[in-house]
Amino acid sequence: MDVAIVIAWWIALLGALVLTAIAVLEIVRVVHHAREIDRLAKVALPAAVGIVENTAIIAALEGVVPVVGRLAAGAGALAATSASIARRVAAVRRALAGGRA
């Protein structure tokens, strides 16, 4: 009877050892992955700060929309005026070329 108890005890100890080894391996993997996550978070943090700083100006763009409309209207007026000047210069050139011929 004592031999059966010792054998059962050794089997229980070996089972506990195997389960402990598996648990330790899982804990090591979890710690490794946690360190990797921490490393990647430290790398990503400056990029995230840069994104926040670069996109903060987007809110100010709402005030630019009316100005852009006025600029577009001004550019159209400049284009029309430039075309008128070009036509007048061409007419003067033709008139001067006709006077010499």
Buried (B, 14 or more C-beta within 10 A) or exposed (E): EEEEEEEEEEEEEEEEEEEEEEEEEEEEEEEEEEEEEEEEEEEEEEEEEEEEEEEEEEEEEEEEEEEEEEEEEEEEEEEEEEEEEEEEEEEEEEEEEEEEE
